[in-house]
Amino acid sequence: MASIVARLAVAGLLLALQSMTLVIGLAIFIFELVQYFVRRKARMAREAREYAMEEEEQQRDDGEEEQQRDDGEEEQQPDDGEEEQQPDAEEEEQQPDTGGTEQHRQEAELGRLRGHCPRIGASSSARNFTFLKPLGRLEHFGAPAVMLVIAVSLAVASFAPNYGNAISVFVPSSSTFNSTCKIPRVTTVDADIAGAGIRFATWAQIELMVALVLLGHFHDRCLGVKQLGAGLAITHLGLAIALGTQMINGKLTSAEAIVGAMMLDAQGTALSIQFAVRDVLASRWQVWTSILCQIIGSAILIICVTKFRAGDFVGHDENCFCIKVFWWGWLTDCPQKTEVGEALVFWIYLACRMVGSAHNSFIAAVNTGRFDLAERWDEHLALRRYLYWTGTGPRRASASEDSRRLKESPVHGHCPATVTFMYVMHAVFSAVSMLAAQNAMNGGMEPSAGPLSVGQLNAVVLAVGSTARVILLLIFWLYFTCRR
């Protein structure tokens, strides 16, 4: 009786915290959608006014030119004095201005010219409205705090007696169990779905990505998060295709379905972490590719969990047993074995995770064009710095024009590499799903092959290659930082 009360209490705590997080995330997402359409409407109205003013000015200039041609006035010939003054004026223009050159030299050090650093999310929308500032603080500080509480609660629940994976994942199926049935000690899972190589590659990419994004608050360098995200997207898409293909062919077992869903959730949630970094937001192809991979993975995940709980995979192992695993609550394919409260905890979590991923994807899709323009402008300014100081470019240019373009164009090269704190939620969710998959595999499942199978080697090579690049970038960054 005490264990049942403890399980229900922990499930109720997780349900309350996740419901709170779901409401907060949904409110912020709706606010962002409204702000986007309001700003878009205002921008279109402003562009229409500017276009009308330009058309009116052009018509006025055309009318003046036509009037001058109709008058037939002869052009006034300049006298000798004016002709003599023109070469002098040209010579004055050709003479270098010491003050202007010095000003251009200072402006050539474009790293000193620092503008407004971009912030994406609710804080950016609430910056100009006093009554909306608490919403920005809630996004940057409140949501990560709630995620921390959820993580601690889940850790306590996972290792509590009679609630975590201390119980075997195998239980007899009440519908098929008889005296001749034997519950096996282990069940086999396809190595290309949850083998040691796949899990190692996923763990390595997720942990390294979280560490780099966290480090991005303290520097302005791009340290390979984009490469990690690209490799993780390929791994995620490959796993989704493998699960979908086996499901269509009728070869997917219960163990493969639920563990594969956990892996898909961990990888898909981790893909949202990269959207907190400038260089990923500046890569439009990666933003849209990652969003597409998340959509495909989420669809396969929901189908796998739904069919698993419905018992559609029972009997594929040719054994009369069903599987019970812990993933925010106990999930099983046994008939009428899952408490309603625990199943509700999982579905509330999944809704919270989907809302968070949709919010991040929307923010990334809306801002990727702006960050792409900023990256191109930063590269242009870096090239001009190089040409100026090496003497291979023009020594004197229009400094006033450069200053004007600098003010009008976004310059993000000096800003921190990480532009939001909301990745904390996705990091927690991703780690929890990976821990659930790891516990399920340790509780009585084993991969069908060793870590050297073809599918696992592809994931390992991607993870090792992207990790090696990140390490080289870190060494390069630390070397030049220490030299300063």
C-alpha positions in Angstrom: 0.0 0.0 0.0 2.8 2.4 0.9 4.6 1.7 -2.4 1.4 2.5 -4.4 0.9 5.7 -2.5 4.5 6.7 -3.1 4.2 5.9 -6.8 1.0 8.0 -7.1 2.6 10.9 -5.2 5.6 11.0 -7.4 3.4 10.6 -10.5 1.2 13.5 -9.3 4.3 15.7 -8.7 5.7 15.1 -12.1 2.2 15.6 -13.7 1.8 19.0 -11.9 5.3 20.2 -12.9 4.9 19.1 -16.5 1.5 20.6 -16.7 2.9 23.9 -15.5 5.7 23.7 -18.0 3.3 22.9 -20.8 1.1 25.9 -19.9 4.2 28.2 -19.8 5.6 27.0 -23.0 2.2 27.2 -24.8 1.7 30.7 -23.6 5.1 31.8 -24.8 4.6 30.1 -28.2 1.2 31.8 -28.7 2.7 35.1 -27.7 5.5 34.6 -30.2 3.0 33.8 -33.0 0.9 36.9 -32.3 4.0 39.1 -32.2 5.3 37.7 -35.4 2.1 38.4 -37.4 1.8 41.9 -35.8 5.4 42.7 -36.8 4.9 41.3 -40.2 1.8 43.4 -40.8 3.5 46.5 -39.6 6.6 45.8 -41.8 4.4 45.3 -44.8 2.6 48.6 -44.1 5.9 50.4 -43.7 7.3 49.0 -46.9 4.1 50.0 -48.7 4.4 53.6 -47.4 8.1 53.7 -48.4 7.3 52.4 -51.9 4.5 54.9 -52.3 6.9 57.8 -51.3 9.5 56.6 -53.7 7.0 56.4 -56.5 5.8 59.9 -55.7 9.3 61.2 -55.6 10.1 59.5 -58.9 7.0 61.0 -60.6 8.0 64.4 -59.3 11.5 64.1 -60.7 10.2 62.9 -64.0 7.8 65.9 -64.2 10.6 68.4 -63.5 12.7 66.8 -66.2 9.9 67.0 -68.7 9.2 70.6 -67.8 12.9 71.5 -68.4 12.9 69.8 -71.8 9.7 71.6 -72.7 11.1 75.0 -71.8 14.0 74.3 -74.2 16.4 76.3 -72.1 20.0 76.0 -73.2 22.5 74.6 -70.8 24.7 77.3 -69.3 28.3 77.0 -70.3 30.7 77.4 -67.4 33.1 80.4 -67.7 36.9 80.1 -67.7 37.1 80.7 -64.0 34.9 77.8 -63.2 36.8 75.6 -65.6 40.0 76.4 -63.9 38.4 75.8 -60.5 37.2 72.3 -61.4 40.7 70.7 -61.7 41.6 72.2 -58.4 38.6 70.7 -56.8 39.4 67.3 -58.3 43.0 67.5 -57.0 41.6 68.3 -53.5 39.4 65.3 -53.7 42.4 63.1 -54.8 44.6 64.4 -51.9 44.3 62.0 -48.9 42.7 63.5 -45.9 44.7 62.6 -42.8 41.7 63.0 -40.5 39.5 60.9 -42.8 42.2 58.2 -43.1 42.6 58.0 -39.4 38.9 57.8 -38.9 38.8 55.0 -41.5 41.7 53.2 -39.8 39.7 53.2 -36.5 36.6 52.0 -38.3 38.7 49.3 -40.1 39.1 47.7 -36.7 35.5 46.5 -37.0 35.8 44.3 -33.9 35.6 47.4 -31.8 32.3 48.6 -33.4 29.8 46.7 -31.3 26.1 47.0 -31.9 23.1 45.4 -30.3 23.5 41.6 -29.7 20.5 39.6 -30.9 18.2 37.8 -28.5 15.6 35.4 -29.8 12.5 34.3 -28.0 10.0 36.1 -25.8 12.6 38.5 -24.3 13.2 40.0 -27.8 9.5 40.6 -28.3 9.0 42.0 -24.7 12.0 44.3 -24.8 10.1 47.4 -25.8 7.0 46.7 -23.7 7.2 47.3 -19.9 4.2 45.1 -19.1 5.7 42.2 -21.1 9.1 42.1 -19.5 8.1 39.5 -16.9 7.4 37.2 -19.8 10.9 37.6 -21.1 12.3 36.9 -17.6 10.1 33.9 -17.3 11.4 32.4 -20.6 15.1 32.9 -19.7 15.0 32.1 -16.0 11.6 30.7 -15.0 11.4 27.8 -17.5 15.0 26.6 -16.9 14.3 26.6 -13.2 11.1 24.5 -13.7 13.1 22.1 -15.8 15.7 21.8 -13.1 13.0 20.9 -10.6 11.5 18.4 -13.0 14.9 16.8 -13.5 15.5 16.4 -9.8 12.0 15.0 -9.3 12.5 12.5 -12.1 15.9 11.4 -10.7 14.3 10.8 -7.3 11.4 8.9 -8.9 13.7 6.8 -11.2 15.7 5.5 -8.3 12.9 5.2 -5.7 12.1 1.6 -4.6 9.3 0.0 -6.5 9.1 2.9 -9.0 12.2 2.9 -11.1 13.7 0.1 -13.1 14.5 -2.0 -10.1 11.8 -4.4 -11.4 12.5 -6.6 -14.4 11.2 -5.4 -17.7 9.6 -8.8 -18.4 6.2 -9.7 -17.0 4.0 -12.6 -18.1 1.1 -11.7 -20.4 -2.2 -12.5 -18.7 -3.8 -13.2 -22.1 -1.2 -15.8 -23.3 0.6 -17.0 -20.2 0.3 -20.7 -19.3 2.4 -23.3 -17.6 4.5 -24.0 -20.7 5.6 -20.4 -21.1 8.9 -19.3 -19.8 9.9 -15.7 -19.3 13.3 -15.2 -21.0 16.2 -13.5 -19.2 16.9 -11.2 -22.2 15.2 -10.2 -25.4 16.9 -9.2 -28.6 16.8 -5.6 -30.0 18.1 -4.8 -33.5 21.6 -3.4 -33.1 20.9 -0.7 -35.7 18.1 0.7 -33.5 19.6 0.6 -30.0 23.0 -1.0 -30.3 26.0 0.1 -28.2 27.4 2.1 -31.2 24.1 4.0 -31.7 23.8 4.8 -28.0 27.5 5.8 -27.8 27.1 8.1 -30.8 23.9 9.7 -29.5 25.3 10.2 -26.0 28.6 11.7 -27.4 26.8 14.2 -29.7 24.2 15.3 -27.1 26.6 15.8 -24.2 29.2 17.6 -26.4 26.5 19.8 -27.9 25.1 20.8 -24.5 28.7 21.6 -23.3 29.5 23.7 -26.3 26.1 25.6 -26.1 26.7 26.3 -22.4 30.3 27.5 -23.2 28.8 29.8 -25.9 27.6 32.2 -23.2 31.2 33.2 -22.5 32.8 33.6 -26.0 31.9 34.6 -29.5 33.5 31.8 -31.5 31.8 29.1 -33.5 33.1 25.8 -32.0 31.4 23.2 -34.2 27.8 23.0 -32.9 26.7 23.2 -36.5 28.7 20.1 -37.5 27.4 18.2 -34.4 23.8 19.1 -35.3 24.3 18.0 -38.9 25.7 14.7 -37.8 22.9 14.2 -35.2 20.2 15.0 -37.9 21.6 12.3 -40.2 21.7 9.7 -37.3 18.1 10.7 -36.3 16.8 10.4 -39.8 18.5 7.0 -40.3 16.9 5.7 -37.1 13.5 6.9 -38.0 13.7 5.2 -41.4 14.9 2.0 -39.8 12.0 1.9 -37.4 9.4 2.9 -40.1 10.7 0.2 -42.5 10.6 -2.6 -40.0 7.2 -1.5 -38.8 5.8 -1.6 -42.4 7.4 -5.0 -43.0 5.9 -6.3 -39.8 9.2 -7.2 -38.2 9.3 -4.6 -35.4 9.1 -6.2 -31.9 7.8 -4.6 -28.7 11.3 -4.0 -27.3 12.6 -2.4 -30.5 9.5 -0.2 -30.8 9.7 1.3 -27.3 13.5 1.6 -27.1 13.6 3.0 -30.6 11.0 5.6 -29.6 13.1 6.6 -26.6 16.1 7.0 -28.9 14.1 9.0 -31.4 12.8 11.3 -28.6 16.3 11.9 -27.3 17.8 12.7 -30.7 14.9 14.8 -31.9 14.8 16.9 -28.7 18.6 17.3 -28.9 18.2 18.8 -32.4 16.4 21.8 -30.8 19.5 22.5 -28.7 21.5 23.7 -31.7 18.9 26.4 -32.4 20.4 28.4 -29.5 23.7 29.1 -31.4 24.3 31.9 -33.9 26.2 29.8 -36.6 23.4 27.3 -36.7 20.7 30.0 -37.0 22.7 31.5 -39.8 22.7 28.2 -41.8 19.2 28.2 -43.4 19.6 24.8 -45.0 20.5 23.2 -41.6 17.6 24.9 -39.8 15.0 23.6 -42.3 16.6 20.2 -42.6 16.6 19.7 -38.8 13.0 20.8 -38.6 12.0 18.3 -41.3 14.0 15.5 -39.5 12.2 16.4 -36.2 8.8 16.2 -37.9 9.5 12.7 -39.4 11.0 11.4 -36.1 8.1 12.8 -34.0 5.6 11.1 -36.3 7.4 7.7 -36.0 7.7 8.1 -32.2 4.0 8.7 -31.7 3.1 5.7 -33.9 5.5 3.4 -32.1 4.3 4.4 -28.6 0.7 4.2 -29.5 1.0 0.8 -31.1 3.2 -0.4 -28.2 0.6 0.5 -25.6 -2.1 -1.1 -27.7 -0.2 -4.4 -27.7 0.2 -4.5 -31.5 3.7 -5.8 -31.2 3.0 -8.6 -28.6 3.7 -12.0 -30.0 6.4 -10.9 -32.5 9.0 -12.3 -30.2 7.2 -15.7 -30.3 7.2 -15.7 -26.5 4.2 -15.3 -24.2 5.5 -12.2 -22.2 5.0 -8.5 -22.4 7.4 -5.6 -21.6 7.2 -3.0 -18.9 9.6 0.0 -19.0 9.9 3.3 -17.2 9.8 6.5 -19.2 8.4 9.3 -17.0 6.0 6.6 -15.8 5.5 2.9 -16.3 4.6 2.0 -19.9 3.7 -1.5 -20.9 2.1 -3.5 -23.7 0.4 -5.8 -21.2 -3.4 -5.6 -21.2 -4.7 -3.2 -18.5 -1.4 -3.0 -16.6 -0.6 0.7 -16.8 -2.1 3.1 -14.2 -3.9 5.9 -15.8 -1.9 8.5 -13.9 1.4 7.2 -15.0 0.4 7.0 -18.7 -1.0 10.6 -18.4 2.4 11.8 -17.1 4.1 10.4 -20.2 1.5 12.0 -22.6 1.8 15.4 -20.8 5.5 15.2 -21.1 5.2 14.4 -24.8 2.9 17.3 -25.4 5.3 19.6 -23.5 8.2 18.4 -25.5 6.3 18.8 -28.8 5.3 22.4 -27.9 8.8 23.2 -26.9 10.2 21.8 -30.2 7.6 23.6 -32.2 8.4 26.9 -30.5 12.1 26.5 -31.1 11.6 25.5 -34.7 9.3 28.5 -35.3 11.8 30.9 -33.7 14.6 29.4 -35.7 12.7 29.5 -39.0 11.7 33.2 -38.5 15.2 34.4 -37.5 17.4 32.3 -39.8 17.3 34.9 -42.6 18.4 37.7 -40.2 21.3 35.6 -38.8 22.3 34.6 -42.3 22.5 38.2 -43.4 24.5 39.0 -40.2 27.0 36.2 -40.9 27.5 37.4 -44.5 28.1 40.9 -43.3 30.6 39.8 -40.7 32.5 37.8 -43.3 32.5 40.9 -45.5 33.9 43.1 -42.7 36.5 40.5 -41.8 37.7 40.5 -45.5 37.9 44.3 -45.5 40.0 44.3 -42.3 42.4 41.8 -43.9 42.7 43.8 -47.1 43.2 47.0 -45.2 45.9 45.9 -42.8 47.8 43.8 -45.5 47.8 46.7 -47.9 46.2 44.6 -50.7 43.0 46.6 -50.6 42.2 50.3 -50.9 43.8 52.4 -48.2 41.1 55.0 -48.3 37.4 54.5 -48.7 34.2 56.3 -47.8 34.3 56.0 -44.0 30.9 57.7 -43.7 29.4 55.1 -46.0 30.9 52.3 -44.0 29.6 53.8 -40.7 26.1 54.1 -42.2 26.0 50.5 -43.5 27.3 49.3 -40.1 24.4 51.0 -38.3 21.9 49.6 -40.8 23.2 46.1 -41.1 23.3 43.6 -38.2 26.7 42.8 -36.8 26.8 39.8 -34.5 30.4 38.7 -34.7 31.3 40.2 -31.3 28.2 38.8 -29.6 28.1 35.6 -27.5 27.7 32.5 -29.6 24.6 31.3 -27.6 21.6 33.7 -27.9 19.0 32.1 -25.6 18.7 30.0 -22.5 15.8 27.8 -23.6 18.0 24.9 -24.6 18.1 23.9 -21.0 14.6 22.3 -21.3 15.6 20.3 -24.4 18.8 19.2 -22.8 16.9 17.8 -19.7 14.3 16.0 -21.9 17.0 14.5 -24.2 19.1 13.2 -21.3 16.0 11.7 -19.6 15.0 9.8 -22.7 18.5 8.5 -23.2 18.6 7.4 -19.5 15.3 5.6 -20.0 16.6 3.8 -23.1 19.8 2.9 -21.2 17.9 1.5 -18.2 15.6 -0.5 -20.5 18.6 -2.1 -22.2 20.3 -2.9 -18.9 17.0 -4.3 -17.5 16.9 -7.4 -19.8 17.5 -6.3 -23.4 20.6 -6.9 -25.6 21.5 -5.8 -29.1 21.4 -8.4 -31.9 25.0 -7.6 -32.9 28.1 -6.0 -31.6 29.1 -2.4 -32.0 30.8 -3.1 -35.4 27.6 -3.6 -37.5 27.2 -1.4 -40.6 24.5 0.8 -39.2 26.3 1.4 -35.9 29.6 2.1 -37.7 28.0 4.9 -39.7 26.7 6.6 -36.6 30.0 6.1 -34.8 32.0 7.6 -37.7 29.7 10.6 -37.8 30.0 11.2 -34.1 33.8 10.7 -34.0 34.3 12.9 -37.1 32.2 15.8 -35.7 33.8 15.4 -32.3 37.3 15.5 -33.8 36.4 18.7 -35.6 35.1 20.3 -32.4 38.3 19.3 -30.5 40.4 20.9 -33.2 38.4 24.1 -33.1 38.7 24.2 -29.3 42.5 23.8 -29.5 42.6 26.5 -32.2 40.5 28.9 -30.1 42.4 28.2 -26.8 45.7 28.7 -28.6 44.8 32.2 -29.9 43.1 33.1 -26.7 46.2 32.3 -24.7 48.4 34.2 -27.2 46.4 37.4 -26.5 
